[in-house]
């Protein structure tokens, strides 16, 4: 069953195209990731799917309802957690949950149980009378998720839910997402964190408003990076890239933090060829070793390729 379907979805703001003919399907019960840098069009897409923003063109169906004609029905059946913290800091934890229980029209006979569920999810049992403003960032995010699913929706949209929280809190939050998946809930999540994207069943990479790739995380890596990945440490990465990027057996050379990642054609002598190239460039002290290609490697490669395409077209009016 398909929980979410988009066909050539477009959103323009005047002359600026924020989302440019994006199409995809999300299977029921999956964790579907929308990966891309800030400004790529992730939030605009999610707001259209939630019925908060009308598409300029294209079609989308969420939970069986059309986003253009049946936005109110969609809102009743989904959970939505916005990029910015959506609860009220000047209310207590319980007051916030009670408010959202009323918004979602949860029957009074079920409200206490659902509020208890959200308190347990956030780790706030016995602290329901604390002001929300006093909570740590990660706890606030768990509370916001609890509020978003008080009415037990079958589809949940999470827009960069872990932005600005510490790594431990991000890991805890993704444990909650995994629990939702086990319950059969469809989770649509936007992120720019590569480690989070690895947890998704399927990913779309969106850049400059366009979908540039779609696959399962590991499939995306193996498809886009067919070759041997090497890590080069020691010399400044910019010098390594300059020495290797035009070699015929090198598919890509990228700066990767304090080291360089080099994608080379498969072969038993891959490291020897690269070492020889580096020696000839006066970088004999370089340390070369094979590494497993990562999703971040694939992401950088895809963006570079898209930038090359846009440049070849003479730039694209956005």
Protein Blocks (a to p, Z undefined) as FASTA:
>chain_A
ZZbdcehiacdehjbcfbghiaddddehiacdddddehilmmmmmmmmnopaccfbdcdd
eehiafklmmmmmmmmpccddfbdcbdfkbcfklmmmmmmmmnopafklmmmmmmmmmmm
nopghilmpcfklpcfklmmmmmmmmmmmnopabdcdehklgoiafklmmmmmmmmmmmm
mnopacddddfbfklmmmpmbdcddeehiafbdcdfklmmmmmmgccddddehiafklmm
mmmmmgfklmbdcdehjbccddddedfklmmmmmmmmmmnopambccddddddfklmmmm
mmmmmmmmmmmnnpaaZZ
